[in-house]
């Protein structure tokens, strides 16, 4: 799942840079090896969007509306990327960042082919935010300190994506035909025959439409 979001970002940012788009940690050693203009999208944080969490299992149905299996609802995660530009001149880095911002701002959602195929059955669009203030628990200065590098201009890009939860539970085949048996008994204190009676009725269900046909019935008394 995460690597598919990486590729979606790569395709989105590709028009802005003639060099590379990398996902490495931008450490000092990595920066020293750069020999071409590079946009780096470093995934520095993964955490669940607990406001989207759902409870209980839900049913998956086929084209005829028949339940084929049950599964737990997906969990949604916020993937936070630190997008930076790397060239030999600060002015060129700022141009790259400006171009990246121009490409990202119109996309409040990832839609269409940008949505990974593995989650299209769950969501047809994925929220995307750019350069919003980070949470108090996440300081960009602390991130750069942990990477051992100097603070650089950057864009904080967050993509929220569902992640399927396993296991998946299979269900028994639907009942399409059979017999309904209803037993009636008298109730003390009420008039009527108190002997138990049995009614049988054959039922056929169409799996395509869900309609039911009932035919044939038999009513008898049991001693």
Backbone as ProteinMPNN parsed JSONL, in Angstrom:
{"seq_chain_A": "XXXXXXXXXXXXXXXXXXXXXXXXXXXXXXXXXXXXXXXXXXXXXXXXXXXXXXXXXXXXXXXXXXXXXXXXXXXXXXXXXXXXXXXXXXXXXXXXXXXXXXXXXXXXXXXXXXXXXXXXXXXXXXXXXXXXXXXXXXXXXXXXXXXXXXXXXXXXXXXXXXXXXXXXXXXXXXXXXXXXXXXXXXXXXXXXXXXXXXXXXXXXXXXXXXXXXXXXXXXXXXX", "coords_chain_A": {"N_chain_A": [[0.821, -1.204, 0.0], [1.831, 1.352, 0.926], [3.987, 1.749, -0.81], [2.592, 2.08, -3.165], [1.318, 4.532, -2.831], [3.63, 6.066, -2.794], [4.365, 5.838, -5.507], [2.209, 7.133, -6.694], [2.622, 9.766, -5.832], [5.079, 10.192, -7.056], [4.383, 10.184, -9.8], [2.763, 12.423, -9.791], [4.496, 14.518, -9.165], [6.408, 14.409, -11.145], [6.419, 16.131, -13.538], [7.701, 18.492, -12.692], [10.426, 18.322, -12.307], [13.512, 17.705, -13.898], [15.415, 15.975, -13.162], [15.882, 13.631, -10.642], [13.388, 11.888, -8.642], [13.245, 11.128, -5.382], [12.967, 8.917, -2.522], [14.435, 8.595, -0.301], [15.923, 8.847, 3.01], [16.824, 12.116, 3.753], [19.728, 12.477, 4.523], [23.02, 13.708, 5.548], [25.025, 12.226, 4.225], [23.555, 11.123, 2.089], [22.821, 13.483, 0.737], [25.31, 14.381, -0.096], [25.917, 12.717, -2.176], [24.362, 13.479, -4.294], [24.071, 14.335, -7.684], [22.49, 15.532, -9.511], [19.626, 17.633, -10.169], [17.149, 17.168, -7.701], [14.058, 16.077, -6.357], [12.977, 15.269, -3.202], [10.929, 13.07, -1.464], [10.369, 12.31, 1.525], [9.138, 9.849, 3.58], [8.136, 10.432, 6.644], [6.397, 9.951, 8.729], [3.829, 7.824, 9.932], [0.568, 7.378, 10.809], [-2.516, 6.405, 12.373], [-5.675, 7.628, 11.298], [-7.766, 8.136, 13.54], [-10.31, 9.167, 13.739], [-11.703, 8.209, 11.613], [-12.173, 5.565, 12.115], [-14.053, 2.557, 12.031], [-16.501, 0.316, 13.443], [-17.21, -3.211, 13.802], [-18.091, -5.884, 11.47], [-18.456, -5.88, 7.854], [-20.46, -6.631, 4.955], [-19.482, -8.097, 1.873], [-20.625, -8.04, -1.424], [-21.675, -9.766, -4.43], [-22.204, -9.237, -8.013], [-24.897, -9.798, -8.182], [-25.907, -9.061, -5.797], [-25.615, -10.86, -3.757], [-24.363, -11.925, -0.657], [-20.991, -12.581, -0.336], [-18.759, -12.718, 1.287], [-17.483, -11.713, 4.528], [-15.875, -9.0, 6.182], [-13.551, -7.145, 8.23], [-13.888, -3.591, 8.715], [-11.913, -1.229, 6.777], [-8.881, 0.352, 7.964], [-7.877, 3.728, 8.294], [-5.035, 5.617, 7.342], [-2.699, 8.241, 7.886], [-0.261, 9.351, 5.802], [2.692, 10.972, 5.999], [4.762, 13.13, 4.245], [7.962, 14.579, 3.782], [8.792, 16.956, 1.669], [11.45, 18.0, -0.23], [13.825, 20.05, -2.026], [16.768, 19.568, -3.977], [19.582, 20.94, -5.17], [22.47, 22.55, -6.638], [22.316, 25.217, -6.111], [20.618, 27.522, -4.016], [18.59, 29.134, -5.142], [17.663, 27.639, -7.32], [16.644, 25.452, -5.969], [14.502, 26.642, -4.678], [12.919, 27.262, -6.87], [12.227, 24.693, -7.734], [10.733, 23.815, -5.509], [8.669, 25.671, -5.624], [7.478, 24.953, -8.051], [6.646, 22.342, -7.381], [4.784, 22.94, -5.382], [2.888, 24.317, -6.894], [1.955, 22.262, -8.499], [0.814, 20.528, -6.618], [-1.117, 21.913, -5.096], [-3.662, 22.216, -6.504], [-4.742, 19.722, -6.089], [-6.761, 18.567, -3.976], [-7.641, 16.113, -3.54], [-6.593, 12.799, -4.334], [-7.426, 11.259, -7.274], [-9.043, 9.046, -9.675], [-6.712, 7.401, -11.756], [-4.674, 7.897, -10.017], [-5.343, 6.859, -7.587], [-4.464, 4.044, -5.747], [-4.807, 0.784, -7.149], [-5.399, -1.295, -5.443], [-7.042, -0.27, -3.468], [-9.27, 0.819, -4.625], [-11.749, -0.362, -4.551], [-12.583, 0.338, -2.08], [-12.267, 3.125, -1.715], [-12.754, 5.882, -3.869], [-11.398, 8.205, -4.014], [-8.66, 9.941, -2.454], [-7.834, 11.859, 0.353], [-5.679, 14.71, 0.231], [-3.274, 16.844, 1.558], [-1.38, 19.894, 1.652], [1.425, 21.527, 2.924], [0.228, 22.246, 5.364], [-0.055, 23.322, 8.812], [1.937, 21.328, 10.955], [1.096, 18.77, 13.408], [1.244, 19.397, 16.969], [2.83, 17.516, 18.132], [4.699, 16.929, 16.266], [7.542, 18.21, 15.199], [9.187, 19.902, 12.648], [11.785, 20.779, 12.834], [12.819, 19.032, 14.73], [12.735, 16.702, 13.244], [14.663, 17.161, 11.251], [16.869, 17.361, 12.902], [17.003, 14.741, 13.869], [17.678, 13.463, 11.506], [20.202, 14.316, 11.159], [20.91, 16.472, 9.63], [20.983, 19.851, 8.206], [18.505, 22.38, 8.683], [16.12, 22.762, 6.109], [14.17, 24.45, 3.56], [10.884, 23.141, 3.123], [8.079, 21.11, 2.062], [5.219, 19.97, 3.658], [3.543, 17.158, 3.005], [0.596, 15.359, 3.068], [-1.039, 12.334, 2.726], [-4.048, 10.624, 2.985], [-5.022, 7.38, 3.421], [-6.887, 4.313, 2.941], [-6.393, 1.149, 4.578], [-6.632, -2.196, 3.982], [-8.069, -4.611, 6.231], [-7.303, -7.749, 7.564], [-8.435, -10.867, 9.059], [-10.416, -12.211, 6.279], [-13.715, -13.306, 6.243], [-15.335, -16.134, 5.048], [-18.621, -16.935, 3.766], [-21.492, -19.095, 4.046], [-23.031, -20.727, 1.178], [-25.884, -19.125, -0.355], [-29.28, -19.968, 0.549], [-31.336, -21.346, -1.79], [-33.572, -22.887, -2.322], [-36.041, -24.873, -0.633], [-37.821, -26.059, 2.271], [-40.356, -24.754, 4.272], [-41.341, -25.149, 7.561], [-43.979, -24.838, 9.707], [-45.172, -24.913, 12.929], [-48.096, -25.141, 14.818], [-49.645, -24.614, 17.925], [-52.265, -25.062, 20.308], [-53.311, -22.646, 22.774], [-53.537, -22.629, 26.231], [-56.63, -21.82, 27.786], [-57.68, -20.457, 25.656], [-60.093, -20.69, 23.055], [-60.38, -23.356, 20.653], [-58.643, -25.833, 18.661], [-56.408, -27.671, 20.464], [-54.487, -29.412, 19.695], [-51.253, -29.993, 18.27], [-50.407, -28.617, 15.061], [-49.061, -29.026, 11.794], [-47.605, -27.18, 9.16], [-46.452, -27.317, 5.912], [-44.448, -25.835, 3.443], [-43.197, -25.402, 0.222], [-40.418, -23.544, -0.923], [-38.939, -21.478, -3.327], [-36.161, -19.59, -4.22], [-35.052, -16.941, -6.216], [-31.809, -16.31, -7.057], [-30.859, -14.243, -8.566], [-32.719, -12.127, -8.656], [-33.822, -12.039, -6.17], [-36.451, -12.551, -5.654], [-39.186, -14.492, -4.354], [-40.821, -17.602, -4.753], [-43.648, -19.36, -3.824], [-45.006, -22.545, -3.43], [-47.302, -25.264, -3.156], [-48.574, -26.768, -0.339], [-49.177, -28.277, 2.849], [-51.273, -29.292, 5.343], [-51.508, -30.74, 8.481], [-52.496, -32.769, 11.3], [-51.0, -33.468, 14.396], [-50.794, -36.061, 16.758]], "CA_chain_A": [[0.0, 0.0, 0.0], [2.656, 2.56, 1.051], [4.765, 1.935, -2.038], [1.688, 2.554, -4.205], [1.188, 5.984, -2.618], [4.894, 6.63, -3.283], [4.322, 5.943, -6.966], [1.232, 8.167, -7.042], [3.308, 11.051, -5.652], [6.11, 10.306, -8.088], [3.732, 10.59, -11.058], [2.218, 13.768, -9.634], [5.594, 15.491, -9.105], [7.352, 14.208, -12.249], [6.581, 17.233, -14.494], [8.384, 19.666, -12.174], [11.87, 18.124, -12.189], [14.139, 16.954, -14.986], [16.33, 15.017, -12.551], [15.326, 12.467, -9.948], [12.473, 11.979, -7.511], [13.741, 10.114, -4.459], [12.211, 8.715, -1.29], [15.416, 8.261, 0.724], [16.094, 9.789, 4.116], [17.772, 13.144, 3.274], [20.845, 12.641, 5.455], [24.185, 14.381, 4.976], [25.692, 11.333, 3.27], [22.728, 11.052, 0.882], [22.912, 14.76, 0.024], [26.636, 14.511, -0.705], [25.977, 11.878, -3.382], [23.478, 13.999, -5.343], [24.766, 14.982, -8.803], [21.47, 16.046, -10.43], [18.492, 18.209, -9.427], [16.355, 16.09, -7.112], [12.999, 16.286, -5.386], [12.94, 14.154, -2.262], [9.686, 12.948, -0.694], [10.742, 11.391, 2.595], [8.015, 9.452, 4.427], [8.676, 10.533, 7.996], [5.431, 9.642, 9.775], [2.647, 7.025, 9.585], [-0.288, 7.22, 11.983], [-3.915, 6.166, 12.029], [-6.688, 8.673, 11.436], [-8.721, 7.415, 14.391], [-11.657, 9.701, 13.543], [-12.347, 7.44, 10.541], [-12.274, 4.151, 12.457], [-15.394, 1.988, 12.107], [-16.598, -0.909, 14.231], [-18.056, -4.273, 13.269], [-17.803, -6.409, 10.138], [-19.414, -5.519, 6.813], [-20.631, -7.682, 3.952], [-19.128, -7.872, 0.477], [-21.637, -8.668, -2.277], [-21.336, -9.911, -5.835], [-23.01, -8.42, -8.928], [-26.311, -10.09, -7.962], [-26.287, -8.632, -4.461], [-25.497, -11.966, -2.809], [-23.216, -11.785, 0.239], [-19.972, -13.591, -0.627], [-17.855, -12.823, 2.438], [-17.526, -10.614, 5.484], [-14.546, -8.58, 6.593], [-13.479, -5.994, 9.105], [-13.754, -2.357, 7.942], [-10.514, -0.796, 6.64], [-8.361, 1.402, 8.842], [-7.326, 4.824, 7.505], [-3.755, 6.096, 7.851], [-2.142, 9.48, 7.339], [1.144, 9.207, 5.411], [3.251, 12.331, 5.955], [6.0, 13.207, 3.474], [8.741, 15.809, 3.821], [9.229, 17.175, 0.284], [12.537, 18.978, -0.298], [14.51, 20.168, -3.314], [18.22, 19.479, -3.816], [20.402, 21.341, -6.316], [23.708, 23.207, -6.196], [22.041, 26.618, -5.806], [19.346, 27.706, -3.305], [17.564, 29.692, -6.019], [17.087, 26.543, -8.096], [15.839, 24.659, -5.05], [13.243, 27.352, -4.45], [12.105, 27.093, -8.08], [11.676, 23.341, -7.707], [9.677, 23.774, -4.497], [7.544, 26.451, -6.136], [6.811, 24.134, -9.049], [5.968, 21.255, -6.679], [3.609, 23.505, -4.717], [1.909, 24.633, -7.935], [1.355, 21.01, -8.951], [0.088, 19.85, -5.564], [-2.226, 22.686, -4.533], [-4.99, 21.936, -7.083], [-5.183, 18.355, -5.803], [-7.201, 18.305, -2.612], [-7.896, 14.68, -3.527], [-6.064, 11.951, -5.392], [-8.571, 10.613, -7.911], [-8.783, 8.319, -10.911], [-5.579, 6.484, -11.79], [-3.769, 8.185, -8.897], [-5.742, 6.022, -6.457], [-3.948, 2.68, -5.941], [-5.828, -0.183, -7.558], [-5.743, -2.179, -4.329], [-8.032, 0.342, -2.569], [-10.351, 1.453, -5.387], [-13.031, -0.917, -4.123], [-12.901, 0.959, -0.794], [-12.361, 4.579, -1.864], [-12.465, 6.375, -5.217], [-10.541, 9.383, -3.887], [-7.884, 9.968, -1.218], [-7.519, 13.233, 0.74], [-4.286, 15.151, 0.162], [-3.059, 18.21, 2.061], [-0.036, 20.403, 1.355], [1.965, 22.654, 3.694], [-0.586, 22.628, 6.513], [0.762, 23.27, 10.034], [1.999, 19.983, 11.531], [0.602, 18.628, 14.773], [2.195, 19.848, 17.978], [3.75, 16.427, 18.467], [5.642, 16.722, 15.168], [8.303, 19.407, 14.875], [10.071, 19.666, 11.518], [13.159, 20.97, 13.304], [13.221, 17.781, 15.376], [12.962, 15.712, 12.194], [15.971, 17.436, 10.665], [17.878, 17.02, 13.905], [17.129, 13.282, 13.886], [18.332, 13.049, 10.273], [21.589, 14.761, 11.202], [21.15, 17.484, 8.613], [20.611, 21.229, 8.498], [17.124, 22.701, 8.338], [15.919, 23.23, 4.743], [12.765, 24.681, 3.208], [10.24, 21.869, 2.776], [6.621, 21.043, 2.015], [4.657, 18.837, 4.382], [2.484, 16.594, 2.17], [-0.065, 14.272, 3.793], [-2.038, 11.564, 1.981], [-4.81, 9.739, 3.867], [-5.384, 6.22, 2.61], [-7.367, 3.148, 3.691], [-5.564, -0.051, 4.569], [-7.538, -3.321, 4.257], [-7.807, -5.387, 7.438], [-7.589, -9.178, 7.478], [-8.81, -11.819, 8.015], [-11.701, -12.138, 5.589], [-14.504, -14.469, 6.617], [-16.236, -16.643, 4.031], [-19.991, -17.218, 4.211], [-22.097, -20.257, 3.405], [-23.826, -20.391, -0.018], [-27.266, -18.754, -0.018], [-30.321, -20.976, 0.379], [-32.161, -20.979, -2.949], [-34.841, -23.609, -2.287], [-36.168, -25.704, 0.547], [-39.163, -26.24, 2.803], [-40.651, -24.069, 5.52], [-42.219, -25.916, 8.432], [-44.557, -24.018, 10.773], [-45.953, -25.731, 13.857], [-49.025, -24.364, 15.624], [-50.192, -25.307, 19.086], [-53.266, -24.315, 21.032], [-52.879, -21.987, 23.993], [-54.503, -22.872, 27.306], [-57.507, -20.699, 28.116], [-58.266, -19.903, 24.441], [-60.824, -21.708, 22.311], [-59.727, -23.879, 19.469], [-58.02, -27.136, 18.751], [-55.132, -27.546, 21.164], [-53.505, -30.348, 19.168], [-50.291, -29.319, 17.386], [-50.598, -28.784, 13.631], [-47.85, -28.755, 11.021], [-47.831, -26.696, 7.799], [-45.234, -27.37, 5.114], [-44.565, -25.064, 2.198], [-41.968, -25.376, -0.566], [-40.027, -22.182, -1.286], [-37.831, -21.354, -4.273], [-35.711, -18.193, -4.277], [-34.209, -16.597, -7.352], [-30.623, -15.605, -6.565], [-30.591, -13.052, -9.382], [-33.614, -11.023, -8.352], [-34.207, -12.027, -4.761], [-37.873, -12.84, -5.526], [-39.493, -15.819, -3.829], [-42.02, -18.248, -5.233], [-44.118, -20.39, -2.878], [-45.982, -23.438, -4.046], [-47.493, -26.531, -2.481], [-48.654, -26.694, 1.099], [-49.837, -29.422, 3.444], [-51.601, -29.048, 6.733], [-51.902, -31.98, 9.126], [-52.548, -32.712, 12.765], [-50.16, -34.437, 15.092], [-51.376, -36.497, 18.032]], "C_chain_A": [[0.865, 1.267, 0.0], [3.431, 2.803, -0.236], [3.879, 2.429, -3.188], [1.41, 4.052, -4.055], [2.469, 6.694, -3.054], [4.832, 6.854, -4.791], [3.311, 6.992, -7.421], [1.858, 9.554, -6.902], [4.378, 11.256, -6.719], [5.504, 10.786, -9.405], [3.221, 12.022, -10.973], [3.323, 14.829, -9.718], [6.516, 15.436, -10.32], [7.489, 15.415, -13.182], [7.452, 18.388, -13.999], [9.907, 19.531, -12.183], [12.378, 17.295, -13.357], [15.114, 15.913, -14.457], [15.581, 13.861, -11.912], [14.246, 12.865, -8.956], [12.825, 10.816, -6.591], [12.859, 10.046, -3.227], [13.144, 8.327, -0.14], [15.358, 9.26, 1.873], [17.146, 10.816, 3.706], [18.875, 13.437, 4.3], [22.001, 13.381, 4.77], [24.86, 13.506, 3.923], [24.9, 11.231, 1.979], [22.865, 12.331, 0.065], [24.25, 14.909, -0.69], [26.75, 13.709, -1.997], [25.113, 12.4, -4.515], [24.314, 14.67, -6.43], [23.789, 15.492, -9.859], [20.366, 16.673, -9.596], [17.537, 17.113, -8.965], [15.256, 16.649, -6.228], [12.943, 15.051, -4.491], [11.632, 14.19, -1.487], [9.925, 11.88, 0.368], [9.53, 11.117, 3.484], [8.509, 9.418, 5.875], [7.676, 10.161, 9.084], [4.255, 8.856, 9.197], [1.814, 6.894, 10.851], [-1.744, 7.124, 11.559], [-4.755, 7.423, 12.223], [-7.852, 8.055, 12.216], [-10.144, 7.944, 14.235], [-12.421, 8.928, 12.475], [-12.573, 5.974, 10.921], [-13.733, 3.723, 12.593], [-15.349, 0.69, 12.893], [-17.48, -1.933, 13.527], [-17.677, -4.672, 11.855], [-18.835, -5.906, 9.129], [-19.385, -6.581, 5.721], [-20.148, -7.21, 2.582], [-20.093, -8.665, -0.397], [-21.142, -8.778, -3.716], [-22.274, -9.069, -6.692], [-24.503, -8.639, -8.737], [-26.785, -9.688, -6.572], [-26.208, -9.717, -3.408], [-24.242, -11.757, -1.955], [-22.243, -12.926, -0.019], [-18.985, -13.772, 0.521], [-18.035, -11.603, 3.334], [-16.112, -10.277, 5.917], [-14.638, -7.389, 7.533], [-13.352, -4.72, 8.264], [-12.292, -1.93, 7.848], [-10.154, 0.239, 7.686], [-7.694, 2.451, 7.948], [-6.056, 5.359, 8.169], [-3.328, 7.367, 7.123], [-0.651, 9.26, 7.082], [1.714, 10.6, 5.184], [4.621, 12.313, 5.284], [6.645, 14.581, 3.654], [9.338, 16.01, 2.43], [10.249, 18.303, 0.25], [13.167, 18.954, -1.682], [16.017, 20.23, -3.075], [18.894, 19.8, -5.142], [21.664, 21.991, -5.757], [23.485, 24.664, -5.799], [20.695, 26.743, -5.091], [18.24, 28.25, -4.199], [16.887, 28.608, -6.846], [16.221, 25.646, -7.211], [14.487, 25.316, -4.812], [12.33, 27.247, -5.671], [11.466, 25.712, -8.118], [10.534, 23.239, -6.701], [8.443, 24.535, -4.96], [6.762, 25.645, -7.172], [6.055, 22.978, -8.41], [4.699, 21.76, -6.001], [2.502, 23.803, -5.725], [1.214, 23.36, -8.436], [0.443, 20.392, -7.898], [-1.159, 20.597, -5.099], [-3.581, 22.398, -5.18], [-5.561, 20.579, -6.685], [-5.517, 18.222, -4.32], [-7.523, 16.825, -2.414], [-7.053, 14.016, -4.611], [-7.246, 11.181, -5.97], [-8.12, 9.814, -9.129], [-7.621, 7.352, -10.783], [-4.6, 6.729, -10.649], [-4.108, 7.367, -7.662], [-5.219, 4.614, -6.692], [-5.066, 1.697, -6.229], [-6.29, -1.039, -6.392], [-6.786, -1.588, -3.389], [-9.199, 0.965, -3.317], [-11.709, 0.889, -5.029], [-13.49, -0.315, -2.799], [-13.128, 2.454, -0.944], [-11.985, 4.973, -3.283], [-11.625, 7.643, -5.203], [-9.867, 9.361, -2.519], [-7.541, 11.413, -0.871], [-6.014, 13.517, 0.688], [-4.203, 16.579, 0.677], [-1.6, 18.602, 1.857], [0.277, 21.59, 2.251], [1.021, 23.152, 4.777], [0.271, 22.543, 7.774], [0.763, 21.864, 10.618], [1.434, 19.969, 12.943], [1.676, 19.032, 15.767], [3.221, 18.783, 18.317], [4.803, 16.193, 17.385], [6.304, 18.041, 14.812], [9.251, 19.095, 13.726], [11.534, 19.871, 11.909], [13.682, 19.705, 13.971], [13.506, 16.699, 14.339], [14.332, 15.911, 11.563], [17.095, 17.104, 11.633], [18.106, 15.51, 13.956], [17.844, 12.762, 12.644], [19.8, 13.456, 10.238], [21.933, 15.805, 10.162], [20.757, 18.87, 9.08], [19.194, 21.491, 7.998], [17.047, 23.287, 6.93], [14.46, 23.575, 4.537], [12.132, 23.371, 2.735], [8.733, 22.058, 2.715], [6.185, 19.802, 2.778], [3.443, 18.346, 3.591], [1.912, 15.373, 2.88], [-1.122, 13.646, 2.894], [-2.717, 10.616, 2.961], [-5.374, 8.592, 3.034], [-5.939, 5.094, 3.47], [-6.382, 1.996, 3.572], [-6.471, -1.227, 4.912], [-7.092, -4.108, 5.482], [-8.176, -6.84, 7.181], [-7.803, -9.713, 8.89], [-10.148, -11.496, 7.381], [-12.453, -13.431, 5.879], [-15.432, -14.877, 5.474], [-17.617, -16.905, 4.619], [-20.505, -18.43, 3.464], [-22.873, -19.827, 2.162], [-25.253, -20.034, 0.379], [-28.231, -19.908, -0.254], [-31.24, -20.529, -0.756], [-33.472, -21.745, -3.007], [-34.86, -24.505, -1.06], [-37.611, -25.775, 0.997], [-39.288, -25.523, 4.134], [-41.633, -24.92, 6.317], [-42.66, -25.018, 9.574], [-45.419, -24.912, 11.647], [-46.806, -24.824, 14.739], [-49.541, -25.222, 16.769], [-51.249, -24.421, 19.746], [-52.696, -23.728, 22.311], [-53.933, -22.204, 25.059], [-55.32, -21.627, 27.597], [-58.148, -20.082, 26.91], [-59.003, -21.007, 23.702], [-60.032, -22.191, 21.12], [-59.096, -25.213, 19.734], [-56.65, -26.984, 19.39], [-54.089, -28.513, 20.645], [-52.531, -29.617, 18.24], [-50.586, -29.613, 15.927], [-49.311, -28.374, 12.906], [-48.231, -28.295, 9.617], [-46.49, -26.698, 7.075], [-45.464, -26.599, 3.816], [-43.215, -25.059, 1.503], [-41.683, -23.953, -1.022], [-38.853, -22.246, -2.24], [-37.467, -19.884, -4.386], [-34.826, -18.006, -5.493], [-33.02, -15.808, -6.847], [-30.341, -14.339, -7.354], [-31.443, -11.88, -8.952], [-33.982, -10.928, -6.898], [-35.679, -12.311, -4.563], [-38.074, -14.257, -5.019], [-40.806, -16.304, -4.439], [-42.409, -19.327, -4.234], [-45.16, -21.234, -3.576], [-46.063, -24.705, -3.223], [-47.522, -26.375, -0.988], [-49.429, -27.886, 1.611], [-50.066, -29.109, 4.911], [-52.08, -30.353, 7.336], [-51.926, -31.809, 10.613], [-51.665, -33.808, 13.325], [-50.844, -34.786, 16.406], [-50.535, -35.998, 19.169]], "O_chain_A": [[0.66, 2.156, -0.827], [3.521, 3.939, -0.702], [4.361, 3.12, -4.086], [1.283, 4.76, -5.054], [2.415, 7.788, -3.614], [5.199, 7.918, -5.289], [3.531, 7.668, -8.426], [1.651, 10.418, -7.754], [4.558, 12.364, -7.224], [6.044, 11.685, -10.05], [3.243, 12.753, -11.963], [3.112, 15.907, -10.273], [7.333, 16.338, -10.504], [8.611, 15.708, -13.596], [7.905, 19.194, -14.812], [10.609, 20.536, -12.076], [11.756, 16.31, -13.754], [15.589, 15.064, -15.211], [14.759, 13.201, -12.548], [14.186, 14.003, -8.492], [12.713, 9.653, -6.981], [12.109, 10.973, -2.922], [12.696, 7.793, 0.875], [14.824, 10.361, 1.739], [18.259, 10.434, 3.343], [18.93, 14.528, 4.869], [21.96, 13.643, 3.568], [25.226, 13.99, 2.852], [25.479, 11.248, 0.892], [23.009, 12.277, -1.156], [24.317, 15.498, -1.769], [27.607, 14.005, -2.83], [25.123, 11.823, -5.602], [25.178, 15.491, -6.123], [24.195, 15.844, -10.967], [20.178, 16.296, -8.439], [17.162, 16.237, -9.745], [15.482, 17.573, -5.447], [12.871, 13.924, -4.98], [11.269, 15.22, -0.919], [9.706, 10.692, 0.13], [8.963, 12.039, 4.071], [9.212, 8.491, 6.278], [8.055, 10.061, 10.251], [3.749, 9.173, 8.121], [2.288, 6.364, 11.855], [-2.154, 7.675, 10.538], [-4.57, 8.176, 13.179], [-8.796, 7.524, 11.631], [-11.097, 7.238, 14.566], [-13.65, 8.98, 12.432], [-13.115, 5.214, 10.118], [-14.545, 4.43, 13.189], [-14.305, 0.045, 12.999], [-18.375, -1.58, 12.759], [-17.032, -3.914, 11.132], [-19.953, -5.549, 9.502], [-18.416, -7.328, 5.582], [-20.38, -6.067, 2.189], [-20.347, -9.84, -0.131], [-20.306, -7.993, -4.163], [-23.053, -8.275, -6.163], [-25.302, -7.771, -9.086], [-27.933, -9.943, -6.207], [-26.677, -9.528, -2.286], [-23.177, -11.443, -2.487], [-22.613, -14.097, 0.066], [-18.438, -14.859, 0.705], [-18.65, -10.607, 2.952], [-15.254, -11.155, 6.01], [-15.668, -6.719, 7.618], [-12.756, -4.767, 7.188], [-11.506, -2.235, 8.745], [-11.025, 0.92, 8.227], [-7.03, 2.11, 6.97], [-6.0, 5.532, 9.387], [-3.563, 7.539, 5.927], [0.123, 9.017, 8.009], [1.275, 11.322, 4.288], [5.521, 11.581, 5.697], [5.963, 15.606, 3.675], [10.281, 15.315, 2.052], [9.954, 19.429, 0.653], [13.059, 17.971, -2.414], [16.488, 20.847, -2.12], [18.796, 19.042, -6.107], [21.896, 21.979, -4.548], [24.371, 25.284, -5.212], [19.719, 26.126, -5.52], [17.077, 27.876, -4.041], [15.674, 28.65, -7.052], [15.188, 25.142, -7.652], [13.458, 24.642, -4.75], [11.111, 27.154, -5.531], [10.301, 25.573, -8.489], [9.492, 22.652, -6.994], [7.313, 24.107, -4.725], [5.531, 25.653, -7.171], [4.947, 22.654, -8.837], [3.664, 21.096, -6.036], [1.324, 23.572, -5.451], [0.026, 23.382, -8.757], [-0.583, 19.8, -8.234], [-2.156, 19.968, -4.744], [-4.58, 22.339, -4.464], [-6.74, 20.312, -6.92], [-4.678, 17.821, -3.513], [-7.659, 16.346, -1.288], [-6.825, 14.594, -5.674], [-7.982, 10.524, -5.233], [-6.968, 9.897, -9.554], [-7.545, 6.578, -9.829], [-3.781, 5.863, -10.342], [-3.265, 7.193, -6.782], [-5.499, 4.032, -7.739], [-6.14, 1.766, -5.63], [-7.444, -1.464, -6.352], [-7.366, -2.319, -2.587], [-10.052, 1.592, -2.688], [-12.722, 1.573, -5.18], [-14.658, -0.444, -2.432], [-14.071, 2.999, -0.371], [-11.012, 4.462, -3.838], [-11.185, 8.109, -6.254], [-10.417, 8.836, -1.551], [-7.007, 12.131, -1.716], [-5.193, 12.675, 1.052], [-4.99, 17.433, 0.267], [-0.705, 17.758, 1.884], [-0.499, 22.542, 2.332], [1.005, 24.344, 5.083], [1.229, 21.771, 7.81], [-0.3, 21.261, 10.765], [1.308, 21.008, 13.591], [2.867, 19.014, 15.455], [4.337, 19.091, 18.734], [5.696, 15.362, 17.555], [5.681, 18.899, 14.186], [10.03, 18.144, 13.802], [12.42, 19.206, 11.371], [14.847, 19.345, 13.802], [14.404, 15.878, 14.523], [15.076, 14.951, 11.363], [18.152, 16.621, 11.226], [19.241, 15.048, 14.07], [18.535, 11.746, 12.704], [20.555, 12.993, 9.384], [23.104, 16.009, 9.842], [20.263, 19.052, 10.193], [18.747, 20.897, 7.017], [17.805, 24.194, 6.588], [13.595, 23.062, 5.247], [12.768, 22.587, 2.031], [8.186, 23.028, 3.24], [6.721, 18.714, 2.568], [2.43, 19.041, 3.516], [2.65, 14.46, 3.25], [-1.992, 14.339, 2.367], [-2.043, 9.885, 3.688], [-6.107, 8.808, 2.069], [-5.513, 4.929, 4.613], [-5.64, 1.887, 2.597], [-7.028, -1.271, 6.009], [-5.898, -4.256, 5.741], [-9.244, -7.126, 6.639], [-7.384, -9.062, 9.846], [-10.904, -10.648, 7.855], [-11.892, -14.522, 5.772], [-16.221, -14.066, 4.99], [-17.762, -17.077, 5.83], [-20.018, -18.759, 2.382], [-23.329, -18.686, 2.089], [-25.779, -20.583, 1.348], [-28.023, -20.728, -1.148], [-31.847, -19.46, -0.688], [-34.405, -21.303, -3.678], [-33.811, -24.851, -0.517], [-38.526, -25.575, 0.197], [-38.438, -25.665, 5.013], [-42.651, -25.359, 5.781], [-41.832, -24.495, 10.32], [-46.308, -25.598, 11.142], [-46.308, -23.865, 15.329], [-49.836, -26.405, 16.595], [-51.14, -23.195, 19.744], [-51.724, -24.241, 22.865], [-55.117, -21.981, 24.806], [-54.787, -20.519, 27.651], [-59.061, -19.269, 27.052], [-58.566, -22.157, 23.728], [-59.124, -21.511, 20.641], [-59.017, -25.671, 20.873], [-55.817, -26.23, 18.888], [-52.937, -28.472, 21.078], [-52.939, -28.72, 17.503], [-50.972, -30.73, 15.584], [-48.579, -27.492, 13.355], [-49.063, -28.916, 8.956], [-45.509, -26.143, 7.571], [-46.516, -26.697, 3.185], [-42.198, -24.748, 2.122], [-42.588, -23.238, -1.453], [-37.888, -22.972, -2.003], [-38.327, -19.034, -4.615], [-33.95, -18.827, -5.764], [-33.197, -14.74, -6.262], [-29.652, -13.447, -6.859], [-30.954, -10.752, -8.886], [-34.405, -9.873, -6.425], [-36.146, -12.318, -3.424], [-37.226, -15.123, -5.232], [-41.757, -15.543, -4.617], [-41.564, -20.131, -3.84], [-46.073, -20.722, -4.224], [-45.07, -25.175, -2.667], [-46.552, -25.88, -0.413], [-50.252, -28.449, 0.889], [-49.146, -28.709, 5.625], [-52.958, -31.01, 6.776], [-51.432, -30.811, 11.138], [-51.598, -34.917, 12.796], [-51.401, -33.92, 17.08], [-50.851, -36.256, 20.33]]}, "name": "protein", "num_of_chains": 1, "seq": "XXXXXXXXXXXXXXXXXXXXXXXXXXXXXXXXXXXXXXXXXXXXXXXXXXXXXXXXXXXXXXXXXXXXXXXXXXXXXXXXXXXXXXXXXXXXXXXXXXXXXXXXXXXXXXXXXXXXXXXXXXXXXXXXXXXXXXXXXXXXXXXXXXXXXXXXXXXXXXXXXXXXXXXXXXXXXXXXXXXXXXXXXXXXXXXXXXXXXXXXXXXXXXXXXXXXXXXXXXXXXXX"}
